[in-house]
Amino acid sequence: MTAQESTPDRRGGILVFLTVAFAVTWAIWAPLVVQAETAGLERMPWTFFLASGGPLCGALAASVWEAGWGGVAAWARRAFSLRFGRVWWVAGIGMPLAYLVMAWLATFVFAGTWPDPAGFGLTEKLPGLAWPAVALVWVLTFGLGEEAGWRGWLLPALMRRVSAFWATLIVAAVWIAWHAPAFLFNPTYTAMGAGIVGWMLALVCGSFLLSWMTLGARGSIVPVLLWHAGFDLLTAADQSAGVIASTISAIVMVQGLVCAWLLWQRGRANVSPAPRRAGRRSVRT
């Protein structure tokens, strides 16, 4: 995938994407905000997960806007392609596994005991579901729903205009803004307080990591959505509050800073040097 990948038939795709992505998610989350502010939320309803499809809807709408149904087919072929190196399968699945090991080790060091394996991946947001079912929900909702839009459509669209580094920063800013209503009803976010600054920094760093993975996988989001789902499975679990989530976030921030530097260097390498001035010699005829 390159910044010069393709030129849309119609302009305005990014505006369409943002309008639909935000409208779908915020319209579904709005009743949850009202309920949380009035009667309170006893448990997270299924619509919380449904709203994750906003970016996916934005990608579909923007693809149709720019190039019709052929644009949707082209987007899907690239975004869900399996034609990438095996290393990206390892990255998408292996990194969350490595996070798990390091987070459990950190818990043992700081708490003096291992986390309870029976609580792995379980969350009150999905009561009664075993961790494999919870993992599947994360894959099909916030994994697919978000990444089909953020890295699947918005990132390459922005890269037609700016470098991967700056496109990633813009995606991160949009990603942060998209979460805004969650801070009014989701206990995970409402309890952050000043920790929101760290959350934002972690999200920016995560955006650089996921952009690096997407570019490495030739524009496919398959490794990215697996990583995203694995990250959510680990950090959104009830037992993860505290050491586990903090450890994983710190690791991702370090990875993101490295990837930011790599994307910055990539952008500098893609800048063509200024042409040399021609000599003053003239050719006589």
Short mmCIF file of the C-alpha atoms (twelve columns), coordinates in Angstrom:
data_MODEL
# 
_entry.id   MODEL 
# 
loop_
_atom_site.group_PDB 
_atom_site.id 
_atom_site.type_symbol 
_atom_site.label_atom_id 
_atom_site.label_alt_id 
_atom_site.label_comp_id 
_atom_site.label_asym_id 
_atom_site.label_seq_id 
_atom_site.Cartn_x 
_atom_site.Cartn_y 
_atom_site.Cartn_z 
_atom_site.pdbx_PDB_model_num 
ATOM 1   C CA . MET A 1   0.000   0.000   0.000   1 
ATOM 2   C CA . THR A 2   1.388   3.366   -0.975  1 
ATOM 3   C CA . ALA A 3   0.289   6.947   -0.726  1 
ATOM 4   C CA . GLN A 4   -0.209  6.926   -4.502  1 
ATOM 5   C CA . GLU A 5   -2.301  3.732   -4.420  1 
ATOM 6   C CA . SER A 6   -5.383  4.966   -6.274  1 
ATOM 7   C CA . THR A 7   -7.342  8.099   -7.031  1 
ATOM 8   C CA . PRO A 8   -11.046 8.113   -6.129  1 
ATOM 9   C CA . ASP A 9   -13.625 8.905   -8.802  1 
ATOM 10  C CA . ARG A 10  -15.373 11.362  -6.471  1 
ATOM 11  C CA . ARG A 11  -13.937 13.593  -3.790  1 
ATOM 12  C CA . GLY A 12  -15.276 13.931  -0.275  1 
ATOM 13  C CA . GLY A 13  -14.831 10.328  0.787   1 
ATOM 14  C CA . ILE A 14  -13.115 11.215  4.053   1 
ATOM 15  C CA . LEU A 15  -15.962 13.521  5.063   1 
ATOM 16  C CA . VAL A 16  -18.477 10.778  4.244   1 
ATOM 17  C CA . PHE A 17  -16.455 8.266   6.251   1 
ATOM 18  C CA . LEU A 18  -16.234 10.490  9.329   1 
ATOM 19  C CA . THR A 19  -19.904 11.480  9.188   1 
ATOM 20  C CA . VAL A 20  -21.176 7.911   8.954   1 
ATOM 21  C CA . ALA A 21  -18.654 6.401   11.400  1 
ATOM 22  C CA . PHE A 22  -19.441 8.936   14.118  1 
ATOM 23  C CA . ALA A 23  -23.184 9.102   13.417  1 
ATOM 24  C CA . VAL A 24  -23.697 5.336   13.626  1 
ATOM 25  C CA . THR A 25  -21.667 4.841   16.797  1 
ATOM 26  C CA . TRP A 26  -22.853 7.927   18.637  1 
ATOM 27  C CA . ALA A 27  -26.521 7.334   17.718  1 
ATOM 28  C CA . ILE A 28  -26.338 3.845   19.247  1 
ATOM 29  C CA . TRP A 29  -24.418 5.022   22.304  1 
ATOM 30  C CA . ALA A 30  -26.632 8.059   22.944  1 
ATOM 31  C CA . PRO A 31  -29.383 6.099   24.783  1 
ATOM 32  C CA . LEU A 32  -26.701 4.509   26.969  1 
ATOM 33  C CA . VAL A 33  -25.466 7.962   27.943  1 
ATOM 34  C CA . VAL A 34  -29.007 9.038   28.850  1 
ATOM 35  C CA . GLN A 35  -29.637 5.890   30.870  1 
ATOM 36  C CA . ALA A 36  -26.318 6.181   32.704  1 
ATOM 37  C CA . GLU A 37  -27.063 9.810   33.613  1 
ATOM 38  C CA . THR A 38  -30.601 9.045   34.824  1 
ATOM 39  C CA . ALA A 39  -31.342 5.525   36.039  1 
ATOM 40  C CA . GLY A 40  -27.813 4.169   35.763  1 
ATOM 41  C CA . LEU A 41  -26.552 1.124   33.884  1 
ATOM 42  C CA . GLU A 42  -26.740 -2.153  35.775  1 
ATOM 43  C CA . ARG A 43  -25.012 -4.037  32.969  1 
ATOM 44  C CA . MET A 44  -23.627 -3.176  29.561  1 
ATOM 45  C CA . PRO A 45  -26.275 -3.886  26.884  1 
ATOM 46  C CA . TRP A 46  -25.479 -5.578  23.577  1 
ATOM 47  C CA . THR A 47  -25.847 -2.248  21.782  1 
ATOM 48  C CA . PHE A 48  -22.519 -1.200  23.308  1 
ATOM 49  C CA . PHE A 49  -20.822 -3.771  21.091  1 
ATOM 50  C CA . LEU A 50  -23.093 -3.093  18.108  1 
ATOM 51  C CA . ALA A 51  -21.886 0.518   18.043  1 
ATOM 52  C CA . SER A 52  -18.357 -0.665  17.250  1 
ATOM 53  C CA . GLY A 53  -19.515 -1.129  13.662  1 
ATOM 54  C CA . GLY A 54  -19.582 2.619   13.029  1 
ATOM 55  C CA . PRO A 55  -16.136 2.751   11.345  1 
ATOM 56  C CA . LEU A 56  -17.032 -0.322  9.255   1 
ATOM 57  C CA . CYS A 57  -20.219 1.419   8.079   1 
ATOM 58  C CA . GLY A 58  -18.164 4.529   7.350   1 
ATOM 59  C CA . ALA A 59  -15.760 2.511   5.192   1 
ATOM 60  C CA . LEU A 60  -18.633 0.981   3.205   1 
ATOM 61  C CA . ALA A 61  -20.358 4.338   2.716   1 
ATOM 62  C CA . ALA A 62  -17.166 6.151   1.696   1 
ATOM 63  C CA . SER A 63  -16.186 3.381   -0.731  1 
ATOM 64  C CA . VAL A 64  -19.589 3.563   -2.415  1 
ATOM 65  C CA . TRP A 65  -19.409 7.355   -2.508  1 
ATOM 66  C CA . GLU A 66  -15.997 7.421   -4.148  1 
ATOM 67  C CA . ALA A 67  -16.246 4.563   -6.632  1 
ATOM 68  C CA . GLY A 68  -19.586 2.780   -6.366  1 
ATOM 69  C CA . TRP A 69  -19.889 -0.891  -5.501  1 
ATOM 70  C CA . GLY A 70  -16.666 -1.529  -7.394  1 
ATOM 71  C CA . GLY A 71  -14.980 0.623   -4.768  1 
ATOM 72  C CA . VAL A 72  -16.413 -1.582  -2.022  1 
ATOM 73  C CA . ALA A 73  -15.052 -4.677  -3.766  1 
ATOM 74  C CA . ALA A 74  -11.603 -3.088  -4.134  1 
ATOM 75  C CA . TRP A 75  -11.591 -2.031  -0.484  1 
ATOM 76  C CA . ALA A 76  -12.617 -5.502  0.687   1 
ATOM 77  C CA . ARG A 77  -10.023 -7.275  -1.491  1 
ATOM 78  C CA . ARG A 78  -7.246  -5.192  0.019   1 
ATOM 79  C CA . ALA A 79  -8.460  -4.883  3.606   1 
ATOM 80  C CA . PHE A 80  -9.225  -8.585  4.042   1 
ATOM 81  C CA . SER A 81  -6.516  -10.031 1.859   1 
ATOM 82  C CA . LEU A 82  -4.576  -13.017 3.185   1 
ATOM 83  C CA . ARG A 83  -1.674  -12.418 0.819   1 
ATOM 84  C CA . PHE A 84  0.897   -11.248 3.331   1 
ATOM 85  C CA . GLY A 85  3.957   -12.754 4.984   1 
ATOM 86  C CA . ARG A 86  3.632   -15.305 7.774   1 
ATOM 87  C CA . VAL A 87  5.422   -12.941 10.105  1 
ATOM 88  C CA . TRP A 88  2.253   -10.834 10.283  1 
ATOM 89  C CA . TRP A 89  0.206   -13.815 11.447  1 
ATOM 90  C CA . VAL A 90  2.817   -14.206 14.167  1 
ATOM 91  C CA . ALA A 91  2.562   -10.496 14.998  1 
ATOM 92  C CA . GLY A 92  -1.234  -10.425 15.113  1 
ATOM 93  C CA . ILE A 93  -1.571  -13.497 17.318  1 
ATOM 94  C CA . GLY A 94  1.844   -13.762 18.968  1 
ATOM 95  C CA . MET A 95  2.089   -10.246 20.363  1 
ATOM 96  C CA . PRO A 96  -1.058  -10.557 22.538  1 
ATOM 97  C CA . LEU A 97  0.255   -13.897 23.805  1 
ATOM 98  C CA . ALA A 98  3.567   -12.243 24.690  1 
ATOM 99  C CA . TYR A 99  1.669   -9.440  26.442  1 
ATOM 100 C CA . LEU A 100 -0.161  -12.070 28.492  1 
ATOM 101 C CA . VAL A 101 3.051   -13.709 29.665  1 
ATOM 102 C CA . MET A 102 4.723   -10.420 30.569  1 
ATOM 103 C CA . ALA A 103 1.623   -9.063  32.322  1 
ATOM 104 C CA . TRP A 104 1.240   -12.199 34.427  1 
ATOM 105 C CA . LEU A 105 4.923   -12.073 35.348  1 
ATOM 106 C CA . ALA A 106 4.509   -8.427  36.364  1 
ATOM 107 C CA . THR A 107 1.505   -9.358  38.500  1 
ATOM 108 C CA . PHE A 108 3.520   -12.016 40.281  1 
ATOM 109 C CA . VAL A 109 6.386   -9.589  40.890  1 
ATOM 110 C CA . PHE A 110 4.246   -6.731  42.203  1 
ATOM 111 C CA . ALA A 111 1.394   -8.637  43.871  1 
ATOM 112 C CA . GLY A 112 3.271   -11.747 44.957  1 
ATOM 113 C CA . THR A 113 0.689   -14.060 43.402  1 
ATOM 114 C CA . TRP A 114 -0.357  -15.261 39.961  1 
ATOM 115 C CA . PRO A 115 -3.661  -14.134 38.417  1 
ATOM 116 C CA . ASP A 116 -6.461  -16.667 38.658  1 
ATOM 117 C CA . PRO A 117 -6.511  -18.611 35.351  1 
ATOM 118 C CA . ALA A 118 -10.259 -19.159 35.777  1 
ATOM 119 C CA . GLY A 119 -10.799 -15.404 35.374  1 
ATOM 120 C CA . PHE A 120 -8.815  -15.103 32.149  1 
ATOM 121 C CA . GLY A 121 -10.605 -12.899 29.596  1 
ATOM 122 C CA . LEU A 122 -13.890 -12.813 31.506  1 
ATOM 123 C CA . THR A 123 -15.729 -9.514  31.706  1 
ATOM 124 C CA . GLU A 124 -18.928 -8.341  33.317  1 
ATOM 125 C CA . LYS A 125 -19.756 -6.722  29.989  1 
ATOM 126 C CA . LEU A 126 -20.333 -10.256 28.627  1 
ATOM 127 C CA . PRO A 127 -21.635 -12.209 31.621  1 
ATOM 128 C CA . GLY A 128 -21.853 -15.971 31.316  1 
ATOM 129 C CA . LEU A 129 -19.525 -16.272 28.334  1 
ATOM 130 C CA . ALA A 130 -16.343 -18.346 28.513  1 
ATOM 131 C CA . TRP A 131 -13.161 -16.686 27.285  1 
ATOM 132 C CA . PRO A 132 -13.207 -18.262 23.764  1 
ATOM 133 C CA . ALA A 133 -16.687 -16.795 23.203  1 
ATOM 134 C CA . VAL A 134 -15.551 -13.468 24.651  1 
ATOM 135 C CA . ALA A 135 -12.582 -13.483 22.258  1 
ATOM 136 C CA . LEU A 136 -14.908 -14.115 19.305  1 
ATOM 137 C CA . VAL A 137 -17.103 -11.188 20.328  1 
ATOM 138 C CA . TRP A 138 -14.070 -8.893  20.470  1 
ATOM 139 C CA . VAL A 139 -12.938 -10.086 17.015  1 
ATOM 140 C CA . LEU A 140 -16.325 -9.480  15.394  1 
ATOM 141 C CA . THR A 141 -17.074 -6.175  17.132  1 
ATOM 142 C CA . PHE A 142 -14.269 -3.844  18.167  1 
ATOM 143 C CA . GLY A 143 -11.721 -5.800  16.133  1 
ATOM 144 C CA . LEU A 144 -13.548 -5.951  12.799  1 
ATOM 145 C CA . GLY A 145 -15.882 -3.018  13.385  1 
ATOM 146 C CA . GLU A 146 -13.118 -0.539  14.187  1 
ATOM 147 C CA . GLU A 147 -10.188 -1.741  12.115  1 
ATOM 148 C CA . ALA A 148 -12.203 -2.100  8.909   1 
ATOM 149 C CA . GLY A 149 -12.566 1.664   9.152   1 
ATOM 150 C CA . TRP A 150 -9.500  3.082   10.927  1 
ATOM 151 C CA . ARG A 151 -6.734  1.092   9.260   1 
ATOM 152 C CA . GLY A 152 -8.837  -0.499  6.527   1 
ATOM 153 C CA . TRP A 153 -10.137 2.692   4.943   1 
ATOM 154 C CA . LEU A 154 -9.144  5.935   6.670   1 
ATOM 155 C CA . LEU A 155 -5.392  5.284   6.869   1 
ATOM 156 C CA . PRO A 156 -4.909  4.549   3.134   1 
ATOM 157 C CA . ALA A 157 -7.264  7.408   2.224   1 
ATOM 158 C CA . LEU A 158 -5.151  9.851   4.225   1 
ATOM 159 C CA . MET A 159 -1.948  8.402   2.780   1 
ATOM 160 C CA . ARG A 160 -3.034  9.613   -0.644  1 
ATOM 161 C CA . ARG A 161 -2.433  13.091  0.780   1 
ATOM 162 C CA . VAL A 162 0.190   12.840  3.531   1 
ATOM 163 C CA . SER A 163 2.892   10.471  4.744   1 
ATOM 164 C CA . ALA A 164 2.130   7.385   6.843   1 
ATOM 165 C CA . PHE A 165 3.443   9.156   9.951   1 
ATOM 166 C CA . TRP A 166 1.058   12.105  9.704   1 
ATOM 167 C CA . ALA A 167 -1.805  9.923   8.490   1 
ATOM 168 C CA . THR A 168 -1.374  7.805   11.617  1 
ATOM 169 C CA . LEU A 169 -1.522  10.850  13.884  1 
ATOM 170 C CA . ILE A 170 -4.732  11.993  12.214  1 
ATOM 171 C CA . VAL A 171 -6.265  8.534   12.574  1 
ATOM 172 C CA . ALA A 172 -5.297  8.564   16.263  1 
ATOM 173 C CA . ALA A 173 -6.975  11.943  16.804  1 
ATOM 174 C CA . VAL A 174 -10.157 10.711  15.097  1 
ATOM 175 C CA . TRP A 175 -10.022 7.476   17.100  1 
ATOM 176 C CA . ILE A 176 -9.790  9.400   20.377  1 
ATOM 177 C CA . ALA A 177 -12.701 11.693  19.471  1 
ATOM 178 C CA . TRP A 178 -14.844 8.726   18.404  1 
ATOM 179 C CA . HIS A 179 -14.615 7.301   21.946  1 
ATOM 180 C CA . ALA A 180 -15.952 10.495  23.573  1 
ATOM 181 C CA . PRO A 181 -19.466 9.270   24.532  1 
ATOM 182 C CA . ALA A 182 -17.974 6.205   26.239  1 
ATOM 183 C CA . PHE A 183 -16.599 8.491   28.948  1 
ATOM 184 C CA . LEU A 184 -20.178 9.237   29.980  1 
ATOM 185 C CA . PHE A 185 -21.433 5.675   30.485  1 
ATOM 186 C CA . ASN A 186 -18.673 3.030   30.259  1 
ATOM 187 C CA . PRO A 187 -17.259 2.310   33.762  1 
ATOM 188 C CA . THR A 188 -13.873 1.485   32.247  1 
ATOM 189 C CA . TYR A 189 -13.614 5.075   31.016  1 
ATOM 190 C CA . THR A 190 -15.568 6.968   33.660  1 
ATOM 191 C CA . ALA A 191 -13.166 5.703   36.323  1 
ATOM 192 C CA . MET A 192 -10.069 6.994   34.523  1 
ATOM 193 C CA . GLY A 193 -9.994  10.517  35.897  1 
ATOM 194 C CA . ALA A 194 -6.610  12.066  35.129  1 
ATOM 195 C CA . GLY A 195 -5.610  8.710   33.679  1 
ATOM 196 C CA . ILE A 196 -7.291  9.791   30.465  1 
ATOM 197 C CA . VAL A 197 -4.016  11.457  29.491  1 
ATOM 198 C CA . GLY A 198 -2.196  8.154   29.699  1 
ATOM 199 C CA . TRP A 199 -5.029  6.470   27.796  1 
ATOM 200 C CA . MET A 200 -4.717  8.998   24.978  1 
ATOM 201 C CA . LEU A 201 -0.952  8.567   24.784  1 
ATOM 202 C CA . ALA A 202 -1.349  4.789   24.719  1 
ATOM 203 C CA . LEU A 203 -3.919  5.061   21.939  1 
ATOM 204 C CA . VAL A 204 -1.617  7.268   19.846  1 
ATOM 205 C CA . CYS A 205 1.247   4.808   20.318  1 
ATOM 206 C CA . GLY A 206 -1.077  1.917   19.515  1 
ATOM 207 C CA . SER A 207 -2.097  3.706   16.345  1 
ATOM 208 C CA . PHE A 208 1.531   3.804   15.198  1 
ATOM 209 C CA . LEU A 209 1.972   0.107   15.975  1 
ATOM 210 C CA . LEU A 210 -1.164  -0.833  14.038  1 
ATOM 211 C CA . SER A 211 -0.235  1.372   11.069  1 
ATOM 212 C CA . TRP A 212 3.152   -0.335  10.922  1 
ATOM 213 C CA . MET A 213 1.442   -3.740  10.952  1 
ATOM 214 C CA . THR A 214 -1.042  -2.712  8.252   1 
ATOM 215 C CA . LEU A 215 1.660   -1.432  5.946   1 
ATOM 216 C CA . GLY A 216 3.735   -4.544  6.542   1 
ATOM 217 C CA . ALA A 217 0.744   -6.746  5.678   1 
ATOM 218 C CA . ARG A 218 0.295   -4.935  2.320   1 
ATOM 219 C CA . GLY A 219 -2.772  -3.056  3.514   1 
ATOM 220 C CA . SER A 220 -4.538  -6.092  4.985   1 
ATOM 221 C CA . ILE A 221 -6.177  -5.534  8.355   1 
ATOM 222 C CA . VAL A 222 -6.435  -9.232  9.254   1 
ATOM 223 C CA . PRO A 223 -3.366  -9.229  11.559  1 
ATOM 224 C CA . VAL A 224 -4.470  -5.889  12.989  1 
ATOM 225 C CA . LEU A 225 -8.007  -6.937  13.872  1 
ATOM 226 C CA . LEU A 226 -6.651  -10.106 15.523  1 
ATOM 227 C CA . TRP A 227 -4.216  -7.974  17.541  1 
ATOM 228 C CA . HIS A 228 -6.963  -5.514  18.467  1 
ATOM 229 C CA . ALA A 229 -9.279  -8.299  19.638  1 
ATOM 230 C CA . GLY A 230 -6.469  -9.937  21.614  1 
ATOM 231 C CA . PHE A 231 -5.588  -6.628  23.260  1 
ATOM 232 C CA . ASP A 232 -9.223  -6.062  24.263  1 
ATOM 233 C CA . LEU A 233 -9.524  -9.624  25.568  1 
ATOM 234 C CA . LEU A 234 -6.542  -9.047  27.850  1 
ATOM 235 C CA . THR A 235 -7.075  -5.473  28.998  1 
ATOM 236 C CA . ALA A 236 -10.882 -5.364  29.260  1 
ATOM 237 C CA . ALA A 237 -11.089 -8.472  31.467  1 
ATOM 238 C CA . ASP A 238 -12.291 -7.840  35.006  1 
ATOM 239 C CA . GLN A 239 -9.069  -9.227  36.495  1 
ATOM 240 C CA . SER A 240 -6.945  -6.910  34.334  1 
ATOM 241 C CA . ALA A 241 -7.736  -3.677  36.161  1 
ATOM 242 C CA . GLY A 242 -4.470  -2.487  37.633  1 
ATOM 243 C CA . VAL A 243 -1.197  -4.282  36.975  1 
ATOM 244 C CA . ILE A 244 -2.178  -6.351  33.918  1 
ATOM 245 C CA . ALA A 245 -3.726  -3.513  31.921  1 
ATOM 246 C CA . SER A 246 -0.994  -1.055  32.945  1 
ATOM 247 C CA . THR A 247 1.785   -3.472  31.980  1 
ATOM 248 C CA . ILE A 248 0.315   -4.208  28.570  1 
ATOM 249 C CA . SER A 249 -0.328  -0.521  27.880  1 
ATOM 250 C CA . ALA A 250 3.276   0.317   28.784  1 
ATOM 251 C CA . ILE A 251 4.592   -2.350  26.406  1 
ATOM 252 C CA . VAL A 252 2.390   -1.073  23.581  1 
ATOM 253 C CA . MET A 253 3.559   2.487   24.202  1 
ATOM 254 C CA . VAL A 254 7.193   1.422   23.811  1 
ATOM 255 C CA . GLN A 255 6.359   -0.509  20.644  1 
ATOM 256 C CA . GLY A 256 4.400   2.456   19.318  1 
ATOM 257 C CA . LEU A 257 7.273   4.872   19.829  1 
ATOM 258 C CA . VAL A 258 9.584   2.547   17.889  1 
ATOM 259 C CA . CYS A 259 7.025   2.241   15.084  1 
ATOM 260 C CA . ALA A 260 6.534   6.025   15.043  1 
ATOM 261 C CA . TRP A 261 10.265  6.435   14.469  1 
ATOM 262 C CA . LEU A 262 10.191  3.804   11.689  1 
ATOM 263 C CA . LEU A 263 7.261   5.531   9.954   1 
ATOM 264 C CA . TRP A 264 8.964   8.897   10.308  1 
ATOM 265 C CA . GLN A 265 12.096  7.500   8.673   1 
ATOM 266 C CA . ARG A 266 9.970   5.917   5.962   1 
ATOM 267 C CA . GLY A 267 8.427   9.295   5.208   1 
ATOM 268 C CA . ARG A 268 11.839  10.961  4.994   1 
ATOM 269 C CA . ALA A 269 13.113  8.240   2.670   1 
ATOM 270 C CA . ASN A 270 10.139  8.750   0.339   1 
ATOM 271 C CA . VAL A 271 10.886  12.454  -0.097  1 
ATOM 272 C CA . SER A 272 12.590  12.944  -3.417  1 
ATOM 273 C CA . PRO A 273 15.780  15.014  -3.301  1 
ATOM 274 C CA . ALA A 274 15.676  18.423  -4.928  1 
ATOM 275 C CA . PRO A 275 16.750  18.239  -8.583  1 
ATOM 276 C CA . ARG A 276 20.181  19.521  -9.332  1 
ATOM 277 C CA . ARG A 277 20.467  22.725  -11.237 1 
ATOM 278 C CA . ALA A 278 21.474  22.280  -14.805 1 
ATOM 279 C CA . GLY A 279 24.863  23.594  -15.761 1 
ATOM 280 C CA . ARG A 280 25.257  26.819  -17.658 1 
ATOM 281 C CA . ARG A 281 26.557  25.092  -20.716 1 
ATOM 282 C CA . SER A 282 24.457  25.704  -23.799 1 
ATOM 283 C CA . VAL A 283 24.164  23.444  -26.740 1 
ATOM 284 C CA . ARG A 284 24.764  25.238  -29.990 1 
ATOM 285 C CA . THR A 285 22.942  24.083  -33.071 1 
# 
